[in-house]
């Protein structure tokens, strides 16, 4: 059919012709959302995974994920899927798009494109997770970069690439790299921390994503991040002594980033 219909007549006529004669000419992928959820628990960074109830990858660990419904907003979809599979309610102010992945054959069922999200659980947002829908169980796993590699542990069990479904190991790596790349200028990972803590706690948090910081002593770490952490004038008891507490400007945790910075 002649393409003149694209620039002649009314838009209503164009859409009718397109729907009847052009729409089915192009293959259409299914769209999914994946959620990389972080929290700070007992001085460790953790991420929430499920074990899949059904094929494919039945019994494997996976990010909370699912299909976007027709005409559904992506932020709505990611919150809905997390709630349906884990019973966790995400705060829409603490989620952001991480990456879009369209690797061929990433899903053995069909052609899928997924939009992965970074999601941060506030320190005081204590929720009970409970598996439902496609999840057989839920698991908060310790996560860190160790010797340049992703370390993921479920209690005493260390997980490896093939323990995770789909390409979720790679998505976790992208999440860790994204947070690492922002620590100097927009450390959104602070969303999971209390607003007041010891310098050691912040030092260990940053070292979870960038091991270089763990090689610094506390003086050099504070010098590196003097623009970020300020003393409160208060102290808390630690295991061995009283330690000064620090806070940070809440503006550094905002998910709206400077437009002139690569992320």
C-alpha positions in Angstrom: 0.0 0.0 0.0 1.2 3.5 -0.8 2.8 5.4 2.2 0.9 8.6 1.2 -1.6 7.7 3.9 1.0 8.7 6.5 0.9 12.4 5.5 -2.5 12.9 3.9 -6.0 12.9 5.4 -6.8 13.2 9.1 -5.0 11.6 11.9 -8.1 9.6 12.7 -8.1 8.2 9.2 -4.4 7.4 9.4 -4.7 5.5 12.7 -7.6 3.5 11.3 -5.6 2.5 8.2 -2.5 1.8 10.3 -4.4 -0.4 12.7 -6.0 -2.4 9.9 -3.1 -2.7 7.5 0.3 -1.9 9.1 0.1 -2.9 12.8 0.7 -6.6 12.4 3.6 -6.2 10.0 6.1 -5.9 12.9 6.9 -8.5 15.6 6.2 -7.3 19.1 8.1 -8.3 22.2 6.6 -8.8 25.6 7.7 -6.2 28.1 8.7 -7.1 31.7 10.0 -5.3 34.7 12.7 -6.5 37.1 13.4 -5.1 40.6 16.7 -4.8 42.3 15.7 -4.0 45.9 18.3 -2.9 48.5 18.0 -2.6 52.3 20.4 -2.0 55.2 20.0 -4.7 57.8 22.3 -5.5 60.8 25.1 -3.5 59.3 24.9 -5.3 56.0 23.6 -4.4 52.5 21.0 -6.9 51.4 19.0 -7.5 48.2 15.6 -9.2 47.9 15.3 -12.2 45.7 12.6 -14.9 45.2 12.7 -18.5 44.3 10.7 -19.2 41.3 7.7 -21.4 41.7 7.2 -22.3 38.1 9.1 -23.0 34.8 11.2 -21.7 33.3 14.0 -21.8 35.9 11.8 -23.4 38.5 13.5 -23.4 41.9 16.1 -20.8 40.9 16.7 -17.5 42.6 15.4 -14.5 40.7 14.7 -10.8 41.0 11.0 -10.0 41.6 9.7 -9.5 38.0 6.8 -9.9 35.8 4.9 -8.8 32.7 3.7 -5.2 32.1 0.0 -5.1 31.6 -1.5 -3.4 28.5 -1.2 0.4 28.9 0.2 0.1 32.4 2.7 2.7 33.6 6.1 1.2 34.2 6.4 2.5 37.8 3.0 1.1 38.6 4.0 -2.2 37.1 7.2 -2.6 39.1 5.4 -1.8 42.4 2.5 -4.1 41.5 4.8 -7.1 40.7 6.9 -6.6 43.9 3.7 -6.4 46.0 2.2 -9.5 44.3 5.3 -11.7 44.6 6.8 -10.5 47.9 4.1 -8.5 49.7 6.5 -5.6 50.0 5.1 -2.1 49.2 7.7 0.0 47.4 7.8 3.8 47.9 7.6 5.3 44.4 9.9 8.1 45.6 12.7 5.5 46.1 12.6 3.7 42.7 14.3 4.6 39.5 14.9 2.9 36.1 18.3 1.2 36.0 18.6 -0.3 32.5 16.6 -1.7 29.6 17.7 -5.1 28.4 16.7 -6.7 25.1 19.3 -9.4 24.7 18.1 -11.9 22.1 16.8 -15.2 23.7 17.2 -13.9 27.2 13.8 -15.6 28.0 13.4 -19.1 26.7 9.6 -18.6 26.4 9.5 -15.7 24.0 11.0 -12.4 22.9 11.1 -10.1 25.9 12.5 -6.7 26.7 12.8 -5.9 30.4 13.2 -2.6 32.2 15.1 -3.1 35.4 14.6 -0.8 38.4 16.7 0.2 41.4 14.6 0.2 44.5 15.6 1.4 48.0 13.9 0.4 51.2 14.2 3.2 53.8 15.9 2.1 57.0 12.8 2.7 59.1 10.5 1.0 56.5 10.2 -2.4 58.2 8.0 -4.7 56.2 7.3 -8.4 56.4 8.0 -10.1 53.1 5.8 -13.1 52.1 6.0 -15.1 48.9 2.9 -15.2 46.7 2.0 -15.4 43.0 5.0 -16.8 41.0 7.3 -16.8 44.0 7.8 -20.0 46.1 9.8 -18.2 48.7 11.5 -14.8 49.4 15.1 -14.3 50.5 17.1 -11.3 51.7 20.6 -12.0 50.6 23.8 -10.2 51.6 25.4 -8.5 48.6 28.8 -7.0 48.0 31.7 -6.6 45.6 34.6 -8.7 46.8 37.9 -8.9 44.9 36.1 -7.3 41.9 33.4 -9.9 41.7 29.8 -10.0 42.9 29.3 -11.9 46.1 25.8 -13.0 47.0 25.1 -15.1 50.0 21.9 -16.6 51.5 22.9 -17.4 55.0 25.8 -19.8 54.8 25.2 -20.5 51.1 27.2 -18.6 48.5 25.4 -18.1 45.2 26.9 -18.2 41.7 25.9 -17.1 38.3 23.9 -20.3 37.4 21.9 -20.1 40.6 20.0 -17.2 39.3 17.3 -17.2 36.6 17.4 -15.4 33.2 20.1 -12.7 33.1 19.4 -11.5 36.7 23.1 -12.0 37.8 24.1 -9.5 35.1 21.4 -7.1 36.1 22.6 -7.2 39.7 26.1 -6.4 38.5 24.8 -3.4 36.6 23.0 -2.2 39.7 26.2 -2.5 41.8 28.2 -0.6 39.1 25.5 2.1 38.9 25.6 2.7 42.6 29.4 2.6 42.7 29.6 5.2 39.9 27.5 7.6 41.9 29.1 7.4 45.3 31.2 10.6 44.8 28.4 12.9 43.6 25.0 11.4 44.0 25.0 8.5 46.5 21.4 7.4 46.2 22.3 4.2 48.2 22.1 6.4 51.3 18.3 6.1 51.0 18.6 2.7 52.8 20.6 4.2 55.7 19.4 6.0 58.9 20.0 9.7 58.7 22.5 9.5 61.5 25.1 6.9 62.0 28.8 6.4 62.7 31.4 7.1 60.1 32.4 3.5 60.2 28.9 2.5 59.0 29.0 4.8 56.1 32.6 3.7 55.3 31.5 0.1 55.2 28.5 0.9 53.1 30.5 2.6 50.4 33.1 -0.2 50.6 30.3 -2.7 49.8 30.2 -1.2 46.3 33.8 0.1 45.9 36.5 -1.9 47.6 39.0 0.9 47.2 37.3 2.8 50.1 37.9 -0.1 52.4 41.6 0.4 52.0 41.4 4.0 53.3 41.6 4.8 57.0 38.7 6.7 58.5 40.6 10.0 58.2 41.2 9.7 54.5 37.7 8.5 53.9 36.2 11.5 55.7 38.6 13.8 53.8 37.4 12.2 50.5 33.7 12.7 51.5 33.9 15.9 53.5 31.3 17.4 51.2 28.9 14.7 52.2 29.2 13.8 55.9 29.0 16.2 58.8 29.4 15.6 62.5 26.2 15.8 64.6 28.0 16.5 67.9 26.4 13.4 69.3 27.9 10.0 70.2 26.6 6.4 70.2 27.9 3.3 72.0 29.5 0.8 69.7 30.9 -2.7 70.6 34.1 -1.3 71.9 33.7 2.5 72.6 31.6 5.5 72.0 31.7 6.9 68.5 30.8 10.2 67.0 27.8 10.2 64.7 27.5 11.8 61.3 24.7 12.8 59.0 24.4 13.8 55.4 22.2 16.2 53.3 19.0 14.5 52.3 19.4 16.2 48.9 22.2 13.8 48.0 19.8 10.9 48.1 17.4 12.4 45.6 16.8 10.2 42.5 16.7 13.3 40.2 20.3 13.5 38.9 22.3 16.3 37.4 21.8 16.3 33.6 25.5 16.8 32.8 26.8 13.7 34.6 27.1 10.3 33.1 25.4 7.6 35.2 
